[in-house]
Amino acid sequence: MSIKPKKIFGTDGVRGTANIEPVTAETALKLGRAAAHVFKNLESQSRSRGKHRIVIGKDTRLSGYMLENALSSGILSMGVDVLFIGPLPTPGVAYVTRSLRADAGIVITASHNPYDDNGIKFFGADGFKLPDPIEAEIESLVFSGDIESVRPSATEIGKAVRIDDALGRYIEYAKASFPKGLTLDGMRIVVDCANGASYKATPSVLRELGAEIFVYGNTPDGTNINKECGSMHPQNLCAKVREYRADLGIAHDGDADRVILCDETGALLDGDDIMAVAALDMLAQGTLAEKTLVSTVMSNAGLGAAVQAAGGKTIYTAVGDKNVIDEMLKCGYNLGGEESGHLIFRDYSTTGDGLVAALQVLRIMKARGESLSKLKRCWTRFPKQVTNIKVREKRPFEELDGVLALVKEAEAEVQPFGGRVLLRYSGTEPKCRLLIEGQDLAALDKWSRKISESIKRQVGA
């Protein structure tokens, strides 16, 4: 099946300003109908042996109520049952979809965006994000009207039920990723839930494992999600870690599929830091599959150098956790992630899970008896220079006189010392982005200036 150009699906589902197309009740209803039709026909027999069933979870945005009801109306109208699980982290929705043997899962969230945005993303029965052909099929049905005449009636219409133990299921699942022989007794942890979907789950798990916790960003009101809190505003976390003399801080985004940490000194750890700590520990334990870490091209070159020095290797993908997961599945790797804090521990999860990632770092801290500030010194971040160049047109770089030759020269100078050069056009702005990393600051300055000047002369705005 050929994949048609997408109209509403982006890199991570459908997203935009709530109540403005495509994030409206009308389009959500059509998406519900289309998704129900597609999932119903993927497998003629439902996993529950009764009617096909779709899980719907959400974060804490005000518009979630509107979209939840519109989606469910569309699904029910196609003869598919709906299982409401309420506010739950995105990885929780993926897990509960598998746990309840549902045929698909939907999470209503705009992740780290402000409250006035929202989005809709889908999981298959296996808890993984949908392949592009399935998304394309759903989108095609939204616009084509091909299923307008499909109208089950009487007892064939679906019914909706609320699953009261979804939160408890996710809590037990997350705890199971932490060794049974360990507890968090004696640990002081600050938790920032971003007034989002993790406001119950993360504090509950940490308390049940024995930690003393100080929680904030756990009073969602529908409009304060990600507002001056969470992983997008980690300065608050750092201040509170110092104030409470905590061992570490944990900050999620609105749907808790990512995490940012803070050590006991008040210094931040991003996704690269967490991957370095986890990958090197897993290499030492012999549990890193194929001795390989999967990251994106935005990760610091020092990460790959540290993994290589420990006897492993790093594979880089395009930006986006879906690209990371695809690469992991293709070759059987079990650790991957992004600098932004999306971390995928495939031994436990099918998608980025901020809580599971935090628990893996806590496991290492407890097992080694080391502070987070000491653990993060396992690698050295290479200096990085990023230059954004405004362009009037996005001509292929091979058509620009001498640019790729300069890139090749720059690579020859920085690569022997673990550095790299990345040149690409922005997908959303009229800009060219040049990233150079390496251990010699003078070389970074020299090549950033030469390459950017050449681009400006030829296509600069």
Buried (B, 14 or more C-beta within 10 A) or exposed (E): EEBEEEEBBBEBBBBBBBEEEBBBBEBBBBBBBBBBBBBBEBEEEBBBEEBBBBBBBBBBBBBBEBBBBBBBBBBBBBBBBBBBBBBBBBBBBBBBBBBBEBBBBBBBBBBBBBBBBBBBBBBBBEBBBBEEEBBBBBBBBBEEEEBEEBEBEEEEBBEBEEBEEBBEBBBBBBBEBBEEEBBBEEBBBBBBBBBBBBBBBBBBBBBBBEBBBBBBBBEBEEBBBBBEBBBBBBEBBBBBBBEBEBBBBBBBBBBBBBBBBBBBEBBBBBBBBBBBBBBBBBBEEEEBBEBBBBBBBBBBBBBBBBBEEBEBEBBBBBBBBBBBBBBBEEEEBBBBBBBBBBBBBBEBBBBBBBBBBBBBBBBBBBEEEEBBBEBBEBBEBBBBBEBEBEBEEEBEBEEBEEBBEBBEBBBEBBEEBBBBBBBBBBEEEBBBBBBBBBBBEEBBEBBBEBBBEBBBEBBBE
